[in-house]
Amino acid sequence: MSLSLCMIVKNEEVALPKCLSSVKDVVDEIVILDTGSSDRTPNIAQEFGAKIYNFQWCNDFSAARNAALKYVTGDWILVLDADETLAPSIVPQLKSAIQSEEYLLINLIRQEVGAAQSPYSLVSRLFRKHPHIRFERPYHALVDDSVSAILKQEPHWQIGYLQGVAILHKGYQKTAIAQNNKYAKAQAAMTEFLSTHPNDPYVCSKLGALYVEVGKITPGLELLQRGLNQATGGNSNTDKTRQQGYAVRREIIQPEENYEILYELHYHLGIAYSHLQNTQQAINHYQAAIKLPIYPMLKLGAYNNLGNLLKATKDFNGAKKAYETALKIDPSFAAGHYNLGMMLKALGLFTDAIASYQKAIKLNPYYAEAYQNLGVVQLKVGNQQASIIAFRNAIALHEQQNPAEAKRLRQGLYEMGLIKSRM
């Protein structure tokens, strides 16, 4: 089976080389639709042997993606954005999966590198070339609706997903969001879609989450609750899954059910109620989210945020369990090790806390807060030399990331007599 990469781009000369380098030995064809670049994006695409086509931008991502699909000739289609790369470790699974005859769509796990929330998501980016598969929705373009319609007419197809991270995405880092004006673009596109689809759970989830992110808590909460009411209006049949070697086969009972959307609604309602300091409601939504039958890695954010809330309510054992569950799901989750360290410190388990902070630092050498709290706990166990080293590392990192905190920490250490100068 041949595999085509399909992309839409505009002014991506910085990110595009890394993206295309990650797939150049994996795909048989690269199709790029340029929506009006004024930089070297088309030249870079040509250097990678891409077939390049032009498209007049119309503020609709689905329209652009569907136009790009028309030029694809492969049996299977992989869709990436320029700020994404394909994880090398997933390539053997991917190549095996597209040889299967039963799959129409194979969902991929995407890691949101540097995102403040939701480190993993499930994206419908690998699918068979089928005449009726098309993208819908103007901003977060999806093929899911068309796939569900096909399944009703052609029930022999299956949907699966690959195990492990397939795509690394840097587009939700704060600097990238600000630089590309992503919030404004998303709000404009989704608000227009919402006007004609006022009860669509997906757009309620995405736009509601965006409102909460930018501080518009009340309208965000209203949209999220509206989406939840719509999403839970049907039956609650459980999604059956079973292992299929390189992929997990999902037996579709009700194609219109989408537990991932339901998870996102509960998850973002948890965030919204946390902003409103309604801790119990937030806890309820996170607990509802983690009970849903979705891929465990997608639940990481809910477990982590639940742990934070339980810690705030002095339910230390509950918080510890939530953090430990998150780390069972993903042992490379640096923030999880840090939060577990904070919990262990609160419980007086200083040796275990030190180990957790050290794991967090090993995974993220730029974790200033982990160094700082490591210094605190080292001091508590009487290891002053190790404490000072950790504090100095924290100060050096804070000076780059948060100068005010660096100054405050340095002043505190000076007053304690641990350092001789405040400079």
Order of alpha helices (4+ residues) and beta strands (2+ residues): beta-alpha-beta-alpha-beta-alpha-beta-beta-alpha-beta-beta-alpha-beta-alpha-alpha-alpha-alpha-beta-beta-alpha-alpha-alpha-alpha-alpha-alpha-alpha-alpha-alpha
